Amino acid sequence: MYQRILVAVDSSPSRQTVLRTAGDMARLTGAAVHVVHVLASTVAFDTVMDLEEDSAAGAVVDEAVATLRGMGVEEADGELVRDVTTQEVARAISAAAEQFKADLLVLSPHHRGSFAALFNPRVSDAVAHTSRIAVLLVPEERAEGDGSAA
């Protein structure tokens, strides 16, 4: 069973579902969990701009590790990956999984229309297609009564 789980989180609310799923799996198997959050930047003309404040990104990691430990996951730690452009996020997540020697990578796909995905592919798709380990895509929880089809 899985012994080293890498959890990739972003600042969206979907990270809570991803953390609960990874935490439950880790408790069942006794796995170590490593959380990674990528502080992405974008380039506009000759300017590089972070898409998130460094302190906010660090807080995402700290909160994720605290959530896992609060669930009873004894071996939980995390890291913030910096200096990554939006086009390199999937590669940075895969590199973190390789460095941690993960045997499972857990993340959430963000749903968008096929037209939007054509111009801005999902990170989860890129990670899943290039990963050499098992990838678990945890869907975002639907709010009750949101009218979405299951």
Protein Blocks (a to p, Z undefined) as FASTA:
>chain_A
ZZbdcddddfbfklmmmmmmmmmmmmmnopacddddddddddehjaccdfbdfklmmmmm
mmmmmmmmmnopabacddddehiafklmmmmmmmmmmmnopabdcdddddddfklmmmmc
cfklmmmmmpcbdcddddddddehklpaZZ
